[in-house]
Amino acid sequence: ANRLIEDLRGTEPFKWNGGNPTLVKECGIRTEQYFWRTQNYNDLRLTDLVLYIRNLPTRPNRWLARDGRLTPAQERGRVIFDRTVDKLGQPIPMGNRCSTCHSGPKGTDQESFDVGTGKPTDTGHIFDTPQLDNIALTAPYLHDGSALTMEEIWTIYNPHDQHGRTNDLTKDELNDLIEYLRTR
């Protein structure tokens, strides 16, 4: 799965399994070997890189109106995102609400969970909650990039409602949820 490197402050830990607790760890030896195929970083160069990345601003969100108002579809999606009961009136457990894990200004509680998307070939089934900032720009989705679209997250990879209560949503309601998420 992809993650923007813009405005990362407050979105730790990094890596799909949350294995890198800081940008220093994330930008360390493996990253420098990726870029230069050798170990070129000294402490000062690593500090400069971390400061640069930590201060990259978020680009403007093209799906959000300049005045911040939501369209009717986006507002309906926000209601779905924030809901505490499903369409049958059954309470949605706190840990299975969109707004619980994707909370805060950047849309992450910075915790890791089993959301039922692990594959037999994965080394673990606990995944970091990614931030929602500009989520529309980060396809493919899920820890391994298996969901090519946001819709696939819930139509293909959430059969048991572990990754939010979504199986009760109609196609139009799911589209509204996606329209709202694009504004994040």
Buried (B, 14 or more C-beta within 10 A) or exposed (E): BEBBBBBBEEBBBBBBBBEBEEBEBBBBEEBBEEEEEEEEBEEEEBEEBBEEBEEEEEEEBEBBEEEEEBBEBBBBBBEBBEBEEBEEEEEBEEEBBBBBBBBEEBBBBBBBBEBEBBEEEBEEBBBBBBBBBBBBBBBBBBBBEBBEEBBBBBBBBBEEBBBBBBEEBEEEBBBBBBBBBBBB
